[in-house]
Amino acid sequence: MTSTPSFDVSVARDIILTTTHPASAGDHLKKASVFMLLRTPETRPAFFAIQKADNEGYPWANQVAFPGGHQDPEDVSPEFTAFRELSEETGIDASEVECIGSMGHFQTINNTEIEVFFGIWNGEMASVCFDTSEISRILEIPLERVVTTHLEKGFSGRTPGWEELLYPVEDVVVWGATARILHYFTELLLMP
């Protein structure tokens, strides 16, 4: 098994605040915002994620994603969208999250551009509430598991295609834009 470097939250803060992240591709794409929340309990750091409900006809049924959604016309900023969606989807209040900043923009295969906000949340998982018609469950994606998969599959130093970039977690696989975001963060974390 590949060893995972130890993790220091201050390193993540520095990376997010000092790196030039992917820029927007323009206004021709639909806009969305998500929160990549890191939990740092004593046992192991992990990302907070949701698994979409298994709704017939929904193209992203059962997909693992970070909480978030499309910007509404009345949203005052992409960060506002991320906080609004986080609260709507999980009941996590903005006052519980330390928002470090934007990690840039990531395109999906359906012409949506997601702005990713990185934050720290150490709330209680038992306090999370969600609508089971939209979300089937809450997941924690261990940072160590992501880094180990990243290294073992040879993702480091390159950008694998959509069909190859898969991060297995528990009984599901993280794919698509969420996998791209995990890949991006892991690459930043592993930089010399």
C-alpha positions in Angstrom: 0.0 0.0 0.0 1.3 3.4 -0.9 2.0 5.7 2.0 0.0 8.9 2.3 1.7 12.1 3.3 0.6 13.6 6.7 -2.0 16.3 6.4 -2.0 19.8 7.9 -5.0 22.0 7.4 -2.8 25.1 7.2 -1.1 23.6 4.1 -4.5 23.3 2.4 -5.3 26.9 3.4 -2.0 28.1 1.9 -2.5 26.1 -1.3 -6.0 27.4 -1.9 -5.0 31.0 -1.1 -1.8 31.2 -3.1 -2.5 29.1 -6.2 -3.9 30.5 -9.4 -6.8 28.2 -10.0 -8.6 27.4 -13.3 -10.4 30.4 -14.7 -13.9 30.6 -16.0 -14.4 29.6 -19.6 -17.0 32.3 -20.1 -20.7 33.2 -19.8 -21.9 30.8 -22.5 -21.9 28.0 -19.9 -24.6 27.4 -17.2 -23.2 28.4 -13.8 -23.1 26.3 -10.6 -21.3 26.4 -7.3 -20.3 23.6 -4.9 -18.6 23.3 -1.6 -15.7 20.9 -1.2 -15.9 20.6 2.6 -13.0 19.0 4.5 -13.7 17.5 7.9 -10.7 17.2 10.1 -11.7 15.0 13.0 -8.9 13.5 15.1 -9.2 10.1 13.4 -8.8 11.1 9.7 -9.5 14.0 7.4 -12.3 13.4 4.9 -14.3 15.2 2.3 -18.1 15.7 2.9 -20.1 14.5 -0.1 -23.6 13.5 -1.0 -25.0 10.7 -3.1 -27.8 11.8 -5.4 -31.0 9.9 -5.2 -31.8 7.1 -7.6 -34.5 9.0 -9.5 -35.6 7.6 -12.8 -34.7 9.8 -15.8 -32.3 11.9 -13.7 -28.9 11.8 -15.6 -26.9 12.1 -12.4 -28.9 9.4 -10.4 -26.7 7.8 -7.7 -23.7 10.1 -8.5 -21.4 11.1 -5.7 -21.1 14.9 -5.6 -20.1 17.8 -3.4 -23.1 19.8 -2.1 -24.1 22.6 -4.5 -26.2 23.5 -7.5 -27.1 26.0 -10.2 -26.9 29.7 -9.6 -30.3 31.4 -9.3 -30.7 34.8 -10.9 -31.1 36.4 -7.4 -27.9 34.9 -6.0 -25.5 37.8 -5.4 -22.3 35.8 -6.0 -21.1 32.2 -6.7 -20.0 31.9 -3.1 -23.6 32.9 -2.0 -24.9 30.1 -4.3 -22.5 27.6 -2.7 -23.7 28.5 0.8 -27.4 28.6 -0.2 -27.2 25.2 -1.8 -25.2 23.7 1.1 -27.9 24.9 3.5 -30.8 23.7 1.3 -29.3 20.3 0.7 -27.8 19.4 4.1 -29.0 21.9 6.7 -25.4 23.0 7.3 -25.4 26.7 8.2 -22.9 29.2 6.8 -21.8 30.0 10.4 -20.5 26.4 10.7 -18.2 26.6 7.7 -14.8 28.2 7.4 -14.8 29.2 3.7 -11.1 29.3 2.6 -11.8 30.4 -0.9 -12.4 29.5 -4.5 -10.6 26.6 -6.2 -11.5 27.8 -9.6 -13.9 26.6 -12.3 -14.5 23.1 -13.6 -16.6 22.1 -16.7 -19.0 19.2 -16.8 -19.9 17.1 -19.8 -23.3 18.9 -20.0 -22.0 22.5 -20.5 -22.1 23.6 -16.9 -19.3 25.4 -15.2 -18.9 24.7 -11.5 -17.0 27.1 -9.3 -15.7 25.1 -6.3 -15.3 26.7 -2.9 -13.1 25.0 -0.4 -14.1 25.0 3.2 -13.5 23.4 6.6 -16.5 22.0 8.5 -16.2 20.0 11.7 -19.8 19.8 12.6 -21.5 16.6 13.7 -22.6 14.2 10.9 -25.7 13.4 12.9 -26.9 17.0 12.6 -27.0 16.8 8.8 -30.5 16.7 7.4 -31.5 16.1 3.7 -34.4 15.4 1.5 -34.3 11.7 0.6 -36.1 12.4 -2.7 -33.0 14.3 -3.8 -30.2 12.8 -1.8 -29.9 9.1 -0.9 -27.1 9.5 1.7 -24.2 11.4 3.0 -20.7 10.1 2.5 -17.3 10.9 3.9 -14.5 10.4 1.4 -11.3 9.9 3.3 -8.4 12.0 2.1 -6.0 9.1 2.6 -8.1 6.9 0.3 -8.2 9.6 -2.4 -4.4 10.1 -2.3 -3.7 6.3 -2.2 -6.0 5.7 -5.2 -4.5 8.7 -7.0 -0.9 7.3 -6.6 -1.8 3.7 -7.2 -3.6 4.4 -10.4 -0.9 6.6 -11.7 -3.0 9.8 -11.9 -0.2 11.9 -10.5 1.3 14.3 -13.0 -1.3 13.8 -15.7 -5.0 14.4 -16.3 -6.7 11.1 -17.1 -9.8 11.0 -19.3 -13.3 10.9 -17.9 -13.7 7.1 -18.3 -10.4 6.4 -16.4 -10.6 9.0 -13.6 -12.5 7.0 -11.0 -12.1 7.1 -7.2 -13.7 4.1 -5.5 -15.2 4.9 -2.0 -17.1 2.4 0.0 -19.6 0.7 -2.4 -19.6 3.6 -4.9 -17.3 5.2 -7.4 -16.7 9.0 -7.6 -16.5 10.0 -11.3 -17.2 13.0 -13.6 -16.6 16.5 -12.4 -16.4 15.5 -8.7 -13.5 13.2 -9.6 -11.9 16.0 -11.6 -12.1 18.3 -8.5 -10.6 15.5 -6.3 -7.8 15.0 -8.8 -7.1 18.8 -8.9 -6.9 19.1 -5.2 -4.8 16.0 -4.8 -2.3 17.2 -7.4 -2.0 20.5 -5.5 -1.5 18.6 -2.3 1.2 16.4 -3.7 3.2 19.2 -5.4 6.8 19.3 -4.2 
